[in-house]
Amino acid sequence: MVQNLSSPAVRIQLTPMQIPEAVPGAGLTFARPESMDVTAQSLLLHPGEPSEMIVQVQNLESRSLRVSLKVEGNFPSEWCQIGTEGSEIPPRGQMEAVLYFSIPATFFEDQQAIVPGQQDRLNLNFRSLVTINIESGTDRSQIQHSDYFDLYVRPYSAYMEFLPVLYREVDFIGRFMKIFEQAYQPAIDSFNVSWANLDPLTAPKALLPFLAHWVAWPVDSVWDLHQQRRLIRHAVELYRWRGTRKGLRLYLHLYTGLPLDEDIGNEADKHISITEPFGPSFILGSAQLGSAILAGGEAFHFIVRLRPNVSNINLNEQLIRKIIDQEKPAFCTYELVIENFSS
């Protein structure tokens, strides 16, 4: 925070919300008071990020004053927006205004930011002038008070946080470290998300054949991309439960998208129902008409019932039979029934 020189009418204070750690021309020397004042009277701007300068105007007189604020400088006018609480300051009171600065995120990539005639150099340092027009409430006379502050446009560098404070006070080192950050950070970011390349659900499409070969899963063009990702991810689990009711239900679940209904105890009530038509055998003296089955049912036989919620869901019956033939034991027979699910 820096205080402008006092006047009989008002006192102005400028408070930057983001102070640069280094200013141009500073070196590896001990900080002098004047260099600290320059830093405190400067505002740091990062492309694509907002920054603010607080302007406090204090009325030193015993009468009301009407003020208006204006900001000028060698920067584009669209960078700055002014927000005020009002235009009148009561006697011995104060008013605050906020200067909102925002520069485009593509500032360093925009060729239009290069000033012609300056050896095609990009201007990173700007000068700003805050002017306050004071109008007395009685004689309507106008007085102007102004103050300067500097704007420094710098790219944000996370690498500076790993350096000692002594080096962070040098403006050139901050820009120099940004070169290495832009060169190496993409590789570091790629390494941090390398796990996504090994997950079939998030891996690029070009890597799916490699991941499928990794788990010995055949890639079939009949399956769409989303189904192939799910099958490759659950391939090991399907191998583990092959030949069982759980494995067949999981395979059909991955294809049809029907719920597993593991919380439903009755097998016949599930969306993917796999039942065996066994019942009590015909035994004299204990059998009841309507419930007894001769010989207890057909051995090594099961019934697969699919109950989709939507009646017009497109299920490939040929593919479903192929799945069942692949997952069931070779000596088993089955029946396939696709019906509407009634809740």
C-alpha positions in Angstrom: 0.0 0.0 0.0 1.4 3.4 -0.9 0.1 6.8 0.0 0.2 9.7 -2.5 1.3 13.1 -1.4 -1.3 14.9 0.6 -3.4 17.8 -0.6 -5.7 20.3 1.3 -8.7 18.5 -0.1 -8.2 14.8 -0.3 -5.7 12.0 0.3 -5.3 9.1 -2.1 -4.1 5.6 -1.3 -3.4 2.9 -3.9 -3.5 -0.8 -2.8 -2.6 -3.4 -5.4 -4.2 -6.8 -4.7 -1.3 -8.6 -6.5 2.2 -7.3 -5.9 5.0 -8.5 -8.1 7.9 -10.1 -6.3 10.3 -8.6 -8.7 10.4 -5.5 -10.9 12.6 -4.9 -14.0 16.1 -3.7 -13.2 16.2 -5.5 -9.8 19.2 -7.8 -9.3 20.7 -10.0 -6.7 21.2 -7.1 -4.3 19.8 -6.1 -1.0 16.5 -4.4 -1.3 16.6 -0.7 -0.9 13.6 1.4 0.4 13.0 3.0 -2.9 12.8 -0.3 -4.7 10.3 -1.5 -2.2 8.2 1.6 -2.9 8.3 0.8 -6.6 7.1 -2.8 -6.0 4.3 -1.7 -3.7 3.1 0.8 -6.3 2.9 -1.9 -9.0 0.2 -4.3 -10.0 1.0 -7.8 -11.4 -1.1 -9.1 -14.2 -1.3 -12.8 -15.4 -3.0 -13.4 -18.8 -6.5 -14.8 -18.3 -6.6 -14.0 -14.6 -8.3 -10.9 -13.0 -6.4 -8.5 -10.8 -7.5 -5.5 -8.9 -6.2 -2.1 -7.7 -8.0 -0.5 -4.7 -8.2 3.3 -4.8 -9.1 5.0 -1.5 -10.0 8.7 -1.5 -10.3 10.4 1.9 -12.0 13.7 2.3 -9.8 16.0 4.5 -12.2 18.9 4.6 -15.3 19.6 6.6 -17.6 19.8 3.5 -18.9 17.3 1.0 -17.0 16.7 -2.2 -18.1 15.2 -5.5 -15.4 13.2 -7.2 -15.0 11.3 -10.5 -12.4 8.8 -11.3 -10.5 8.3 -14.6 -7.8 5.8 -15.6 -5.4 6.4 -18.5 -2.2 4.7 -19.7 -0.4 3.1 -22.6 -2.4 -0.1 -22.3 -5.6 -1.0 -24.2 -8.6 0.6 -22.5 -10.6 -2.6 -22.5 -8.2 -4.1 -20.0 -9.6 -1.9 -17.2 -13.1 -1.5 -15.7 -13.9 0.9 -12.9 -16.2 0.2 -10.0 -17.2 2.9 -7.4 -19.4 3.1 -4.4 -20.8 6.5 -5.4 -19.6 10.0 -6.4 -20.0 12.0 -3.2 -17.7 11.9 -0.1 -19.1 13.2 3.2 -17.0 15.5 5.4 -14.0 13.7 6.8 -15.2 10.5 5.1 -13.7 8.3 2.5 -14.7 6.5 -0.7 -13.3 3.3 -2.3 -13.1 2.5 -5.9 -11.8 -0.7 -7.6 -9.9 -0.9 -10.8 -10.6 -4.3 -12.3 -7.9 -5.4 -14.7 -8.2 -8.4 -17.0 -6.0 -9.2 -20.1 -6.6 -11.9 -22.7 -5.4 -15.4 -22.0 -3.7 -15.4 -25.4 -1.7 -12.3 -24.7 1.7 -13.9 -25.3 0.5 -15.7 -28.5 -1.3 -12.7 -30.0 0.9 -11.1 -32.7 -1.1 -7.9 -32.5 0.3 -7.2 -29.1 3.7 -6.6 -30.6 4.3 -2.9 -31.0 5.7 -2.1 -34.5 8.8 0.0 -34.7 10.3 -1.5 -31.5 12.3 -4.3 -33.1 9.2 -6.5 -32.8 9.4 -6.6 -29.1 6.4 -7.5 -26.9 5.7 -4.7 -24.3 5.3 -6.3 -20.9 5.5 -3.1 -18.7 2.8 -0.4 -18.8 2.3 2.9 -17.0 -1.1 3.9 -15.6 -2.4 7.2 -14.4 -5.3 7.6 -11.9 -6.9 11.0 -12.1 -9.5 12.2 -9.6 -11.6 15.2 -10.4 -12.8 17.0 -7.3 -15.8 19.2 -7.3 -16.7 21.3 -4.3 -20.4 21.2 -3.2 -20.6 25.0 -2.9 -18.5 26.9 -5.5 -18.5 24.1 -8.1 -14.8 24.6 -8.6 -12.8 21.6 -10.0 -9.5 20.3 -8.8 -7.5 17.4 -10.2 -5.3 15.0 -8.3 -3.5 12.1 -9.9 -1.1 9.3 -9.1 0.9 6.8 -11.2 1.3 3.1 -10.8 2.9 0.5 -13.0 1.4 -2.6 -14.6 3.6 -5.7 -15.2 2.3 -8.5 -17.4 4.0 -11.7 -16.5 3.2 -15.4 -17.1 2.5 -17.4 -14.1 5.3 -19.9 -13.3 4.8 -22.6 -10.7 8.6 -23.4 -10.9 9.3 -20.1 -9.1 7.8 -21.5 -5.9 10.8 -24.0 -5.7 13.4 -21.3 -5.8 14.7 -19.3 -2.8 13.3 -15.9 -2.2 16.6 -14.3 -3.2 16.1 -15.6 -6.8 12.4 -14.8 -6.9 13.2 -11.1 -6.5 14.9 -11.1 -10.0 12.5 -10.4 -12.8 14.6 -12.0 -15.5 14.8 -15.3 -13.6 11.0 -15.6 -13.5 10.7 -15.2 -17.3 13.7 -17.5 -17.8 12.2 -20.3 -15.7 8.9 -20.0 -17.7 10.8 -21.3 -20.8 11.7 -24.5 -19.0 8.2 -24.8 -17.6 6.6 -24.6 -21.0 9.1 -27.1 -22.4 8.9 -29.8 -19.6 5.5 -29.3 -18.1 3.5 -31.0 -20.9 5.6 -34.2 -20.4 5.1 -34.0 -16.6 1.3 -33.6 -17.1 1.3 -36.5 -19.5 3.1 -38.6 -16.9 0.7 -37.6 -14.2 -2.3 -38.9 -16.2 -0.6 -41.9 -17.7 -2.9 -44.1 -15.7 -5.8 -43.0 -18.0 -4.0 -44.7 -20.9 -4.0 -48.0 -19.1 -7.7 -47.9 -18.3 -9.9 -49.2 -21.1 -12.7 -46.8 -20.2 -10.5 -43.7 -20.7 -7.7 -44.9 -23.0 -7.5 -43.5 -26.6 -9.2 -45.7 -29.2 -5.8 -46.5 -30.8 -4.6 -48.2 -27.6 -7.6 -50.5 -27.2 -6.2 -53.3 -29.4 -3.0 -53.3 -27.3 -5.0 -53.4 -24.1 -7.2 -56.2 -25.5 -4.1 -58.2 -26.5 -2.7 -57.6 -23.0 -5.6 -59.6 -21.5 -6.0 -62.0 -24.4 -9.4 -60.6 -25.3 -10.5 -60.9 -29.0 -11.7 -57.7 -30.5 -15.0 -58.2 -32.4 -16.3 -55.5 -34.7 -19.9 -56.6 -33.7 -19.4 -54.7 -30.4 -19.6 -51.0 -30.3 -16.8 -48.9 -28.8 -18.3 -48.5 -25.4 -19.1 -52.2 -25.1 -15.6 -53.1 -26.1 -14.1 -50.9 -23.4 -16.3 -52.5 -20.8 -15.5 -56.0 -22.0 -11.7 -55.4 -22.0 -11.8 -54.0 -18.5 -13.8 -56.9 -17.1 -12.0 -59.6 -19.2 -10.1 -61.1 -16.3 -13.2 -61.2 -14.2 -15.1 -63.0 -17.0 -12.3 -65.5 -17.3 -12.5 -66.2 -13.5 -16.2 -66.8 -13.6 -16.5 -68.6 -16.9 -18.9 -71.5 -16.9 -20.9 -70.2 -13.9 -24.2 -68.4 -13.5 -22.4 -65.3 -12.2 -20.0 -65.1 -15.2 -22.8 -65.5 -17.7 -24.9 -62.9 -16.0 -22.0 -60.4 -16.0 -21.3 -61.0 -19.7 -25.0 -60.4 -20.6 -25.0 -57.3 -18.4 -22.0 -55.8 -20.2 -23.7 -56.4 -23.6 -27.3 -55.5 -22.8 -26.8 -52.9 -20.1 -29.5 -54.5 -17.9 -28.9 -54.3 -14.2 -27.4 -57.2 -12.3 -30.0 -57.0 -9.5 -27.7 -58.4 -6.9 -30.0 -57.1 -4.2 -32.9 -59.2 -5.4 -33.1 -62.6 -3.8 -35.6 -64.3 -6.1 -33.8 -65.3 -9.3 -37.0 -65.2 -11.3 -37.6 -61.5 -10.5 -34.3 -60.3 -12.0 -33.8 -58.5 -15.3 -31.3 -61.2 -16.3 -32.8 -64.4 -14.9 -30.9 -67.7 -15.2 -32.9 -70.6 -13.7 -32.9 -74.4 -13.7 -36.3 -76.1 -14.2 -35.8 -78.5 -11.2 -38.6 -79.4 -8.9 -39.7 -82.2 -6.5 -39.7 -85.6 -8.2 -42.9 -87.8 -8.5 -42.8 -89.8 -5.3 -45.8 -91.9 -4.2 -47.4 -90.6 -1.1 -45.7 -87.2 -1.1 -46.2 -85.7 -4.6 -48.9 -83.1 -5.2 -50.6 -82.6 -8.6 -49.4 -79.4 -10.3 -46.0 -79.3 -8.6 -44.4 -82.6 -9.2 -42.1 -83.1 -12.2 -41.4 -86.5 -13.6 -37.7 -87.3 -12.8 -37.3 -83.9 -11.2 -36.8 -82.0 -14.5 -34.2 -82.0 -17.4 -30.7 -82.4 -16.2 -28.0 -79.9 -17.2 -30.5 -77.6 -18.6 -31.2 -73.9 -17.8 -33.4 -71.0 -18.9 -32.2 -67.5 -19.6 -34.8 -64.8 -19.5 -34.0 -61.1 -20.4 -36.5 -58.5 -19.3 -35.5 -55.1 -20.8 -37.3 -52.1 -19.4 -38.0 -50.6 -22.8 -40.0 -52.8 -25.2 -38.3 -51.6 -28.3 -34.7 -52.1 -27.1 -32.5 -53.5 -29.9 -31.1 -56.8 -28.6 -29.3 -59.1 -31.1 -30.6 -62.5 -30.3 -27.9 -64.2 -32.4 -25.2 -62.4 -30.5 -26.8 -63.3 -27.2 -26.9 -67.0 -28.1 -23.2 -66.7 -29.1 -22.4 -65.3 -25.7 -24.3 -68.1 -23.9 -22.7 -70.8 -26.1 -19.3 -69.4 -25.3 -19.8 -69.1 -21.5 -21.9 -72.2 -20.7 -20.4 -75.6 -20.0 -20.3 -77.7 -23.2 -22.6 -80.4 -21.9 -25.4 -78.0 -20.9 -28.5 -77.0 -22.9 -30.5 -73.9 -22.5 -33.6 -71.9 -23.6 -33.5 -68.2 -24.3 -36.6 -66.0 -23.6 -36.7 -62.2 -24.2 -39.7 -60.6 -22.7 -40.8 -57.2 -21.4 -40.1 -56.5 -17.8 -43.1 -55.7 -15.7 -42.4 -53.9 -12.4 
